[in-house]
Amino acid sequence: MNPTNTPYLRSLQMVHFALGMGMTSFLVICFVLHGSGAWESMPELSNIFITFVPIVLVGGIVIGNWLYNKRLEGINQAATVQQKLETYRTAFIIRLALHEGPTLLAIVAYLLTVNQWFLYMVLISLAGFVLLRPSADKIATALSLSDSEVNTHLL
């Protein structure tokens, strides 16, 4: 069976895709608003956002990764595979949320100021977000699953 067809993996991939598309759609809407002249920028806000946004962006990603790793470290190795997968799902969604929130802030900063630096931050953050896409191999490695557990629950 193809790993992208398992309900567990497919649901994680759909959550990842939906959050990624939400950020991308919001960015496209911002471009349309600026292009149509329907939104007036406020470049004077750049000074406020230029230090705040990178700190929040890096902080969100670092804290998200830290919480993800902490949750995975806390998994009892005697736990069932189902319990491990549920803990992984929670940790993964927290990680995505803490990546998404600051990215949306950077998009708002770009919308308000039309400062290209915020656009670059958004694009780098989106590239990092794409790299977080779940796969059977990533889950198996993170949870130290045996081949038989992977074949039973992920493949």
C-alpha positions in Angstrom: 0.0 0.0 0.0 1.2 3.5 -0.8 2.1 5.5 2.4 0.2 8.5 1.1 -3.0 6.4 1.1 -3.0 5.6 4.8 -5.6 7.6 6.7 -3.2 8.7 9.4 -0.5 10.0 7.1 -3.1 11.4 4.7 -4.7 13.4 7.5 -1.4 14.9 8.6 -0.6 15.7 5.0 -4.0 17.4 4.5 -3.5 19.5 7.6 -0.1 20.5 6.4 -1.4 21.3 2.9 -4.4 23.3 4.2 -2.3 25.5 6.5 0.3 26.0 3.7 -2.5 26.9 1.2 -4.0 29.3 3.8 -0.8 31.2 4.1 -0.2 31.2 0.3 -3.8 32.3 -0.4 -3.5 35.2 2.1 -0.2 36.3 0.4 -1.9 36.2 -3.0 -4.8 38.3 -1.7 -2.3 40.8 -0.4 -0.7 41.0 -3.9 -4.1 41.5 -5.4 -5.1 44.2 -2.9 -1.8 46.1 -3.7 -2.1 45.6 -7.4 -5.6 46.8 -7.6 -4.9 49.9 -5.5 -7.7 48.8 -3.1 -5.3 48.9 -0.2 -3.2 51.9 0.9 0.1 51.0 2.4 1.5 52.6 5.5 5.3 52.6 5.1 5.8 54.4 8.4 5.0 51.1 10.2 8.1 49.5 8.7 10.2 50.7 11.6 8.0 49.0 14.1 7.7 45.7 12.2 11.3 45.5 11.0 12.6 44.3 14.4 9.4 42.7 15.8 8.5 40.4 12.9 11.9 38.6 12.6 12.0 38.1 16.4 8.5 36.6 16.4 9.2 34.6 13.2 12.4 33.0 14.5 11.0 32.7 18.0 7.9 30.9 16.8 9.8 28.5 14.7 12.4 27.8 17.5 9.7 27.4 20.1 7.6 25.2 17.8 10.6 22.9 17.1 11.5 22.8 20.8 7.9 21.9 21.9 7.8 19.3 19.1 11.0 17.7 20.3 9.9 17.8 24.0 6.6 16.1 23.2 8.4 13.4 21.2 11.0 12.9 24.0 8.2 12.4 26.4 6.8 9.4 24.6 6.9 6.3 26.7 8.7 3.7 24.6 6.3 1.1 26.2 3.3 3.0 24.8 1.4 1.4 22.0 2.0 2.5 18.4 -1.4 4.2 18.4 -0.5 6.3 21.5 2.8 7.2 19.9 1.0 8.3 16.7 -1.5 10.4 18.6 1.3 12.1 20.5 3.1 12.7 17.2 0.0 14.2 15.6 -0.4 16.7 18.5 3.3 17.6 18.4 3.2 18.0 14.7 0.2 20.3 14.7 1.7 22.5 17.4 4.9 22.8 15.4 2.9 23.8 12.3 0.8 26.3 14.2 3.9 28.0 15.7 5.3 28.2 12.2 2.2 29.5 10.6 1.3 32.2 13.1 4.5 34.2 12.7 4.4 33.7 8.9 0.9 35.3 8.9 2.3 38.2 10.9 5.0 38.7 8.3 2.3 38.7 5.6 0.3 41.3 7.5 3.5 43.4 7.9 4.1 43.2 4.2 0.4 44.1 3.5 0.7 47.1 5.7 4.1 48.4 4.7 4.8 46.9 1.3 8.4 46.4 2.5 10.1 43.8 0.5 12.0 42.4 3.5 8.8 41.1 4.9 8.1 39.3 1.6 11.5 37.7 1.7 10.8 36.6 5.3 7.5 35.1 4.2 9.0 33.2 1.3 11.8 31.8 3.4 9.3 30.8 6.1 7.0 29.1 3.5 10.0 27.2 2.1 10.8 26.0 5.6 7.1 25.1 6.1 7.2 22.9 2.9 10.1 21.0 4.3 8.0 20.0 7.3 5.6 17.9 5.1 5.0 14.6 6.9 6.1 11.3 5.4 6.2 7.8 6.7 10.0 7.9 6.9 9.9 11.1 9.0 7.3 9.7 11.4 9.1 6.3 11.7 12.4 8.0 12.5 10.8 10.4 15.0 9.0 7.7 16.8 11.7 5.0 16.5 9.2 2.6 14.9 10.2 -0.9 13.8 9.8 -2.0 10.3 6.8 -4.1 11.2 5.1 -1.2 13.0 5.7 1.0 10.0 4.3 -1.6 7.7 1.3 -2.1 9.9 0.4 1.5 10.8 1.9 3.7 8.1 2.2 1.7 4.9 
